[in-house]
Amino acid sequence: MDLGIRGKVALIGASARGLGLATACRLALEGANIAICDKDEEALGPATGRVREARPGVAVKAYRVDLTKASEIVDLVRDVRRDMGPVDILVTNSGGPPPG
């Protein structure tokens, strides 16, 4: 299915693992350029690699951010816009309780 999002900028919250990472990979498969973010900086490197593997050639940038802090969200949007252009797709995701 072609969603018509090739070249669009997608920002996905809490996307270093789980549903956020799966969403980032799926949007990358559709050709969107991907901005991932997470408060766990160590998880961002492997996550970036997974998104790049999903669709080689799309732009992927990672940002360390705590989505519970409004000032960091403002900075995130500013940085994504500076690095990748305006955000066309926003996926509001945040971590939930641990599974169990």
N, CA, C and O atoms as a MOPAC input file, in Angstrom:
PM7 MOZYME 1SCF
protein

 N      0.84400 1    -1.16200 1     0.00000 1
 C      0.00000 1     0.00000 1     0.00000 1
 C      0.89500 1     1.23200 1     0.00000 1
 O      1.83200 1     1.31600 1     0.79400 1
 N      0.62000 1     2.16900 1    -0.86700 1
 C      1.37000 1     3.41800 1    -0.90100 1
 C      0.56300 1     4.47800 1    -0.15700 1
 O     -0.50700 1     4.89300 1    -0.60100 1
 N      1.09800 1     4.90300 1     0.97800 1
 C      0.41200 1     5.90600 1     1.79000 1
 C      0.67000 1     7.33400 1     1.31600 1
 O      0.08300 1     8.28000 1     1.84200 1
 N      1.54300 1     7.49300 1     0.32800 1
 C      1.83000 1     8.82700 1    -0.18700 1
 C      2.64900 1     9.68200 1     0.75800 1
 O      2.50300 1    10.90400 1     0.76800 1
 N      3.51400 1     9.05500 1     1.55900 1
 C      4.29500 1     9.81400 1     2.54500 1
 C      5.79100 1     9.79300 1     2.23900 1
 O      6.59800 1    10.20400 1     3.07400 1
 N      6.16000 1     9.32800 1     1.07400 1
 C      7.58000 1     9.31000 1     0.69600 1
 C      8.16300 1    10.71300 1     0.79300 1
 O      7.62900 1    11.65900 1     0.21400 1
 N      9.27300 1    10.84300 1     1.53700 1
 C      9.94600 1    12.12000 1     1.68700 1
 C      9.39000 1    13.01600 1     2.78700 1
 O      9.97700 1    14.05400 1     3.09000 1
 N      8.27700 1    12.63400 1     3.38300 1
 C      7.71700 1    13.41100 1     4.49300 1
 C      8.54600 1    13.15500 1     5.75400 1
 O      9.21200 1    12.12600 1     5.86700 1
 N      8.50000 1    14.09100 1     6.69400 1
 C      9.22300 1    13.94900 1     7.96100 1
 C      8.24500 1    13.45400 1     9.02100 1
 O      7.21400 1    14.07600 1     9.27600 1
 N      8.59300 1    12.31100 1     9.63800 1
 C      7.77500 1    11.72900 1    10.69500 1
 C      8.54900 1    11.77700 1    12.00600 1
 O      9.69700 1    11.33800 1    12.07600 1
 N      7.91900 1    12.30700 1    13.03200 1
 C      8.48000 1    12.34900 1    14.38300 1
 C      7.66100 1    11.39800 1    15.24800 1
 O      6.44700 1    11.54700 1    15.39100 1
 N      8.35400 1    10.41600 1    15.81900 1
 C      7.67800 1     9.40000 1    16.61700 1
 C      8.20800 1     9.47200 1    18.04000 1
 O      9.41100 1     9.35000 1    18.26600 1
 N      7.31300 1     9.67000 1    18.99800 1
 C      7.69900 1     9.74800 1    20.40300 1
 C      8.04900 1     8.38300 1    20.96200 1
 O      7.52400 1     7.36500 1    20.51100 1
 N      8.94000 1     8.36200 1    21.94700 1
 C      9.33700 1     7.14900 1    22.66600 1
 C      9.55700 1     5.99000 1    21.69800 1
 O      8.90700 1     4.95000 1    21.79700 1
 N     10.47200 1     6.18300 1    20.77200 1
 C     10.59100 1     5.24900 1    19.65300 1
 C     11.89200 1     4.45600 1    19.61500 1
 O     12.30400 1     4.01200 1    18.54300 1
 N     12.53900 1     4.26700 1    20.74400 1
 C     13.75700 1     3.45700 1    20.77000 1
 C     13.45000 1     1.97500 1    20.92700 1
 O     14.34400 1     1.14000 1    20.79000 1
 N     12.18900 1     1.63900 1    21.21600 1
 C     11.81200 1     0.22900 1    21.38200 1
 C     10.28900 1     0.10800 1    21.28600 1
 O      9.58600 1     1.11400 1    21.18800 1
 N      9.80100 1    -1.09100 1    21.31400 1
 C      8.36900 1    -1.35200 1    21.38200 1
 C      7.56300 1    -0.80100 1    20.22100 1
 O      8.01600 1    -0.78500 1    19.07600 1
 N      6.35000 1    -0.34700 1    20.54200 1
 C      5.43900 1     0.15400 1    19.50700 1
 C      5.98900 1     1.37800 1    18.78300 1
 O      5.77700 1     1.54400 1    17.58200 1
 N      6.69700 1     2.23300 1    19.52000 1
 C      7.27400 1     3.41300 1    18.87800 1
 C      8.28400 1     3.03300 1    17.81100 1
 O      8.27500 1     3.59800 1    16.71700 1
 N      9.15400 1     2.08100 1    18.11800 1
 C     10.15800 1     1.63200 1    17.14200 1
 C      9.48400 1     0.92300 1    15.97600 1
 O      9.86200 1     1.13400 1    14.82400 1
 N      8.50400 1     0.09400 1    16.25600 1
 C      7.78500 1    -0.58600 1    15.17400 1
 C      7.11500 1     0.42100 1    14.24100 1
 O      7.12000 1     0.24600 1    13.02200 1
 N      6.54300 1     1.46500 1    14.81500 1
 C      5.90700 1     2.50800 1    14.01100 1
 C      6.93400 1     3.22300 1    13.15200 1
 O      6.69300 1     3.47500 1    11.97100 1
 N      8.08900 1     3.55300 1    13.74100 1
 C      9.15100 1     4.23200 1    12.99100 1
 C      9.60900 1     3.37000 1    11.81600 1
 O      9.79900 1     3.87700 1    10.71000 1
 N      9.78600 1     2.07800 1    12.05100 1
 C     10.21600 1     1.17700 1    10.97800 1
 C      9.16700 1     1.10100 1     9.87300 1
 O      9.51200 1     1.10700 1     8.69100 1
 N      7.90400 1     1.02900 1    10.24100 1
 C      6.84200 1     0.93800 1     9.23500 1
 C      6.74800 1     2.20900 1     8.40100 1
 O      6.58400 1     2.14900 1     7.18300 1
 N      6.85400 1     3.36400 1     9.06300 1
 C      6.82900 1     4.61800 1     8.30800 1
 C      8.05200 1     4.74400 1     7.40500 1
 O      7.96000 1     5.28800 1     6.30500 1
 N      9.18400 1     4.24900 1     7.86100 1
 C     10.38300 1     4.24500 1     7.01400 1
 C     10.16400 1     3.36600 1     5.78400 1
 O     10.57400 1     3.73400 1     4.68200 1
 N      9.52700 1     2.21800 1     5.95900 1
 C      9.21500 1     1.34600 1     4.82000 1
 C      8.40600 1     2.07600 1     3.76200 1
 O      8.52900 1     1.79100 1     2.57100 1
 N      7.58400 1     3.01200 1     4.19500 1
 C      6.77100 1     3.80900 1     3.26800 1
 C      7.55300 1     4.97000 1     2.65300 1
 O      7.02700 1     5.71100 1     1.82200 1
 N      8.83000 1     5.12300 1     3.07400 1
 C      9.68000 1     6.15000 1     2.48400 1
 C      9.73900 1     7.45800 1     3.24100 1
 O     10.32900 1     8.42400 1     2.75800 1
 N      9.13500 1     7.50800 1     4.42800 1
 C      9.20500 1     8.73500 1     5.22700 1
 C     10.58900 1     8.86400 1     5.85700 1
 O     11.23800 1     7.86500 1     6.16900 1
 N     11.02300 1    10.08900 1     6.03700 1
 C     12.23800 1    10.36200 1     6.81000 1
 C     11.84300 1    10.37200 1     8.28100 1
 O     10.79400 1    10.90300 1     8.64400 1
 N     12.68400 1     9.78600 1     9.12300 1
 C     12.27100 1     9.45800 1    10.48000 1
 C     13.10100 1    10.17700 1    11.53500 1
 O     14.33200 1    10.16300 1    11.49700 1
 N     12.40100 1    10.80600 1    12.47800 1
 C     13.01700 1    11.35900 1    13.68700 1
 C     12.51900 1    10.51400 1    14.85100 1
 O     11.32900 1    10.51100 1    15.16600 1
 N     13.45100 1     9.79200 1    15.49100 1
 C     13.07800 1     9.01900 1    16.66600 1
 C     13.58600 1     9.74500 1    17.90000 1
 O     14.52900 1    10.53400 1    17.83600 1
 N     12.94400 1     9.46300 1    19.02100 1
 C     13.37900 1    10.08200 1    20.26800 1
 C     13.07900 1     9.15300 1    21.42900 1
 O     12.17700 1     8.31700 1    21.37000 1
 N     13.85400 1     9.32100 1    22.47700 1
 C     13.66900 1     8.51500 1    23.67700 1
 C     14.48700 1     9.14300 1    24.78800 1
 O     15.44600 1     9.86900 1    24.52600 1
 N     14.11300 1     8.86700 1    26.02300 1
 C     14.91400 1     9.37100 1    27.13900 1
 C     16.11600 1     8.48500 1    27.41500 1
 O     17.04600 1     8.90000 1    28.10600 1
 N     16.10800 1     7.26800 1    26.88200 1
 C     17.22300 1     6.33100 1    27.04600 1
 C     18.19800 1     6.49400 1    25.88000 1
 O     18.02900 1     5.89400 1    24.81800 1
 N     19.21300 1     7.31200 1    26.10200 1
 C     20.15600 1     7.63500 1    25.02500 1
 C     20.86700 1     6.40400 1    24.48700 1
 O     21.14400 1     6.32800 1    23.29000 1
 N     21.16900 1     5.44100 1    25.34500 1
 C     21.87800 1     4.23200 1    24.90100 1
 C     21.04100 1     3.39100 1    23.94800 1
 O     21.59200 1     2.68000 1    23.10800 1
 N     19.73100 1     3.46000 1    24.06500 1
 C     18.85200 1     2.67300 1    23.19600 1
 C     18.68000 1     3.31200 1    21.82000 1
 O     18.24000 1     2.64700 1    20.88200 1
 N     19.02100 1     4.58900 1    21.69300 1
 C     18.79800 1     5.27900 1    20.42200 1
 C     19.69700 1     4.77800 1    19.29900 1
 O     19.26500 1     4.72100 1    18.14700 1
 N     20.92500 1     4.41700 1    19.60800 1
 C     21.84100 1     3.92200 1    18.56600 1
 C     21.31500 1     2.66500 1    17.89000 1
 O     21.16800 1     2.64100 1    16.66800 1
 N     21.02700 1     1.61100 1    18.66700 1
 C     20.47400 1     0.40300 1    18.04400 1
 C     19.13800 1     0.65800 1    17.33600 1
 O     18.87000 1     0.07000 1    16.28800 1
 N     18.31600 1     1.51800 1    17.89700 1
 C     17.02400 1     1.82000 1    17.27300 1
 C     17.22200 1     2.50100 1    15.92700 1
 O     16.52800 1     2.19000 1    14.95900 1
 N     18.16000 1     3.42000 1    15.86900 1
 C     18.45900 1     4.09500 1    14.60000 1
 C     18.87500 1     3.07600 1    13.54900 1
 O     18.45100 1     3.14600 1    12.39500 1
 N     19.70600 1     2.13600 1    13.96000 1
 C     20.13600 1     1.07600 1    13.04400 1
 C     18.97800 1     0.24400 1    12.53000 1
 O     18.93200 1    -0.10000 1    11.34900 1
 N     18.04100 1    -0.08300 1    13.41000 1
 C     16.87900 1    -0.88300 1    13.00300 1
 C     16.02900 1    -0.13100 1    11.97600 1
 O     15.55600 1    -0.72300 1    11.00600 1
 N     15.83600 1     1.17500 1    12.19100 1
 C     15.03400 1     1.95300 1    11.24300 1
 C     15.76000 1     2.02800 1     9.90200 1
 O     15.12700 1     1.90100 1     8.85400 1
 N     17.05500 1     2.22900 1     9.91900 1
 C     17.82200 1     2.28400 1     8.66500 1
 C     17.77100 1     0.95300 1     7.93100 1
 O     17.70600 1     0.92700 1     6.70200 1
 N     17.80000 1    -0.14400 1     8.66200 1
 C     17.69000 1    -1.47000 1     8.03800 1
 C     16.32300 1    -1.66700 1     7.38800 1
 O     16.20900 1    -2.33800 1     6.36200 1
 N     15.28800 1    -1.08300 1     7.98700 1
 C     13.93600 1    -1.23100 1     7.44800 1
 C     13.83600 1    -0.64900 1     6.04100 1
 O     13.15700 1    -1.20300 1     5.17600 1
 N     14.51400 1     0.46200 1     5.82400 1
 C     14.45800 1     1.11500 1     4.50200 1
 C     15.74400 1     1.90300 1     4.27600 1
 O     15.80600 1     3.09600 1     4.57400 1
 N     16.77100 1     1.23500 1     3.74900 1
 C     18.00500 1     1.95800 1     3.46100 1
 C     17.73200 1     3.16800 1     2.56400 1
 O     16.95200 1     3.09900 1     1.61500 1
 N     18.39100 1     4.26400 1     2.89100 1
 C     18.25500 1     5.47000 1     2.07700 1
 C     17.38300 1     6.55000 1     2.68100 1
 O     17.51400 1     7.71800 1     2.31500 1
 N     16.47900 1     6.18500 1     3.61400 1
 C     15.69000 1     7.24100 1     4.24600 1
 C     16.55000 1     7.91000 1     5.32000 1
 O     17.42500 1     7.28200 1     5.91600 1
 N     16.28600 1     9.17500 1     5.54900 1
 C     17.00700 1     9.90100 1     6.60100 1
 C     16.45900 1     9.48300 1     7.95500 1
 O     15.24600 1     9.40400 1     8.14800 1
 N     17.35900 1     9.21500 1     8.89000 1
 C     16.97000 1     8.84500 1    10.25200 1
 C     17.84000 1     9.63800 1    11.21300 1
 O     19.06700 1     9.60000 1    11.12000 1
 N     17.21000 1    10.35700 1    12.13600 1
 C     17.92300 1    11.10500 1    13.17300 1
 C     17.33700 1    10.73000 1    14.52100 1
 O     16.13600 1    10.49500 1    14.65300 1
 N     18.21000 1    10.67800 1    15.52200 1
 C     17.78200 1    10.31200 1    16.87000 1
 C     18.01900 1    11.47500 1    17.82400 1
 O     19.00600 1    12.20200 1    17.71100 1
 N     17.09500 1    11.63400 1    18.76300 1
 C     17.15300 1    12.72500 1    19.72700 1
 C     16.87500 1    12.18700 1    21.12300 1
 O     15.93900 1    11.41400 1    21.32800 1
 N     17.68700 1    12.59700 1    22.06800 1
 C     17.46900 1    12.24800 1    23.46600 1
 C     16.54200 1    13.29700 1    24.05500 1
 O     16.85400 1    14.48800 1    24.05000 1
 N     15.39400 1    12.84400 1    24.56500 1
 C     14.40400 1    13.77500 1    25.10600 1
 C     13.56200 1    13.06800 1    26.16600 1
 O     13.27300 1    11.87700 1    26.05200 1
 N     13.18100 1    13.80300 1    27.17500 1
 C     12.25300 1    13.32100 1    28.18900 1
 C     10.89800 1    13.95100 1    27.87800 1
 O     10.70800 1    15.15100 1    28.07400 1
 N      9.97000 1    13.15200 1    27.40100 1
 C      8.67000 1    13.66700 1    26.95700 1
 C      7.77300 1    14.10800 1    28.10300 1
 O      6.66100 1    14.57800 1    27.86200 1
 N      8.22800 1    13.96900 1    29.34300 1
 C      7.44900 1    14.49000 1    30.47300 1
 C      7.81900 1    15.94200 1    30.77100 1
 O      7.23900 1    16.55900 1    31.66500 1
 N      8.78200 1    16.48900 1    30.02800 1
 C      9.24000 1    17.86500 1    30.24700 1
 C      8.91800 1    18.71700 1    29.02700 1
 O      9.48700 1    18.52000 1    27.95300 1
 N      8.00900 1    19.65900 1    29.20000 1
 C      7.53900 1    20.49500 1    28.09100 1
 C      8.67800 1    21.22400 1    27.38700 1
 O      8.68100 1    21.33300 1    26.16100 1
 N      9.63700 1    21.71900 1    28.14900 1
 C     10.73200 1    22.46600 1    27.52400 1
 C     11.56200 1    21.57200 1    26.59900 1
 O     12.07600 1    22.03400 1    25.58000 1
 N     11.68900 1    20.30700 1    26.95500 1
 C     12.45000 1    19.38700 1    26.09500 1
 C     11.67200 1    19.05600 1    24.81900 1
 O     12.26700 1    18.82100 1    23.76700 1
 N     10.34700 1    19.03900 1    24.91800 1
 C      9.53600 1    18.80300 1    23.71400 1
 C      9.66600 1    19.98000 1    22.75600 1
 O      9.78700 1    19.79200 1    21.54600 1
 N      9.64200 1    21.17800 1    23.29400 1
 C      9.82300 1    22.37600 1    22.46200 1
 C     11.18000 1    22.31300 1    21.76300 1
 O     11.27900 1    22.57700 1    20.56400 1
 N     12.21700 1    21.96600 1    22.51000 1
 C     13.55600 1    21.84400 1    21.92700 1
 C     13.60600 1    20.75200 1    20.85900 1
 O     14.25000 1    20.92300 1    19.82400 1
 N     12.93300 1    19.64000 1    21.10900 1
 C     12.90200 1    18.53300 1    20.14600 1
 C     12.31200 1    18.98800 1    18.82500 1
 O     12.90000 1    18.75100 1    17.76900 1
 N     11.17400 1    19.62800 1    18.86800 1
 C     10.52300 1    20.06600 1    17.62900 1
 C     11.42000 1    21.05900 1    16.89100 1
 O     11.55100 1    20.99400 1    15.66900 1
 N     12.03100 1    21.97100 1    17.63000 1
 C     12.94600 1    22.93100 1    17.01100 1
 C     14.11000 1    22.21100 1    16.33300 1
 O     14.47600 1    22.53700 1    15.20400 1
 N     14.68700 1    21.23600 1    17.02700 1
 C     15.85000 1    20.52400 1    16.48600 1
 C     15.48900 1    19.67300 1    15.26700 1
 O     16.24700 1    19.62800 1    14.29800 1
 N     14.34600 1    19.00600 1    15.30900 1
 C     13.92400 1    18.20800 1    14.15600 1
 C     13.69000 1    19.12500 1    12.95900 1
 O     14.09900 1    18.80900 1    11.84200 1
 N     13.04700 1    20.23600 1    13.18700 1
 C     12.79800 1    21.18300 1    12.09000 1
 C     14.11300 1    21.68900 1    11.49400 1
 O     14.25500 1    21.78800 1    10.27500 1
 N     15.06800 1    22.00500 1    12.36400 1
 C     16.37800 1    22.47100 1    11.89900 1
 C     17.09900 1    21.38900 1    11.09000 1
 O     17.68800 1    21.67500 1    10.04700 1
 N     17.04900 1    20.15000 1    11.57500 1
 C     17.82400 1    19.06800 1    10.97100 1
 C     17.14600 1    18.42400 1     9.76900 1
 O     17.82000 1    17.98700 1     8.83600 1
 N     15.80100 1    18.36100 1     9.78300 1
 C     15.10100 1    17.56700 1     8.77500 1
 C     14.01800 1    18.32600 1     8.01700 1
 O     13.54800 1    17.87300 1     6.97300 1
 N     13.62800 1    19.47900 1     8.54600 1
 C     12.52600 1    20.22200 1     7.94600 1
 C     11.28400 1    20.09200 1     8.81200 1
 O     11.31100 1    19.43100 1     9.85000 1
 N     10.19400 1    20.72300 1     8.38500 1
 C      8.96200 1    20.70200 1     9.18900 1
 C      8.43700 1    19.28500 1     9.37800 1
 O      8.56600 1    18.43500 1     8.49700 1
 N      7.84700 1    19.05000 1    10.53100 1
 C      7.26500 1    17.74900 1    10.83200 1
 C      5.92700 1    17.62600 1    10.09600 1
 O      5.02500 1    18.44300 1    10.27800 1
 N      5.82200 1    16.58800 1     9.26300 1
 C      4.58400 1    16.32800 1     8.51900 1
 C      3.69900 1    15.31400 1     9.23700 1
 O      2.47300 1    15.36800 1     9.14300 1
 N      4.33400 1    14.39200 1     9.95200 1
 C      3.61900 1    13.30700 1    10.62900 1
 C      4.10800 1    13.26900 1    12.07000 1
 O      5.31200 1    13.20000 1    12.31700 1
 N      3.18300 1    13.31300 1    13.01700 1
 C      3.52200 1    13.24500 1    14.42400 1
 C      2.81400 1    12.05600 1    15.04600 1
 O      1.58900 1    11.94600 1    14.98700 1
 N      3.59700 1    11.16700 1    15.64300 1
 C      3.03000 1    10.02700 1    16.36800 1
 C      3.29500 1    10.26900 1    17.84900 1
 O      4.43400 1    10.19900 1    18.31100 1
 N      2.23600 1    10.55200 1    18.57500 1
 C      2.36600 1    10.81500 1    20.00900 1
 C      2.32800 1     9.48800 1    20.73900 1
 O      1.27200 1     8.87500 1    20.89600 1
 N      3.47300 1     9.06400 1    21.17300 1
 C      3.64100 1     7.79700 1    21.86900 1
 C      4.50800 1     8.08700 1    23.08200 1
 O      5.41000 1     8.92300 1    23.02600 1
 N      4.23600 1     7.40700 1    24.15400 1
 C      5.12300 1     7.49200 1    25.32200 1
 C      5.11600 1     6.14300 1    26.01200 1
 O      4.20800 1     5.33300 1    25.82500 1
 N      6.13100 1     5.91900 1    26.80200 1
 C      6.25300 1     4.63200 1    27.46500 1
 C      5.09900 1     4.39000 1    28.42500 1
 O      4.57300 1     5.31800 1    29.03900 1
 N      4.72800 1     3.15900 1    28.53800 1
 C      3.66500 1     2.77100 1    29.44500 1
 C      4.23900 1     1.99500 1    30.62600 1
 O      5.45300 1     1.97200 1    30.82800 1
 N      3.37700 1     1.37100 1    31.39200 1
 C      3.85100 1     0.57800 1    32.52000 1
 C      4.58700 1    -0.66200 1    32.00500 1
 O      4.36700 1    -1.10000 1    30.87600 1
 N      5.45800 1    -1.21900 1    32.84000 1
 C      6.14900 1    -2.42800 1    32.40200 1
 C      5.15100 1    -3.57500 1    32.18600 1
 O      4.15400 1    -3.68100 1    32.90100 1
 N      5.42800 1    -4.42400 1    31.20200 1
 C      4.50400 1    -5.53400 1    30.98700 1
 C      4.48100 1    -6.46200 1    32.19200 1
 O      5.47400 1    -6.60600 1    32.90400 1
 N      3.34700 1    -7.07700 1    32.40100 1
 C      3.29000 1    -8.02100 1    33.51300 1
 C      1.87500 1    -8.43400 1    33.82300 1
 O      1.65000 1    -9.22900 1    34.73600 1

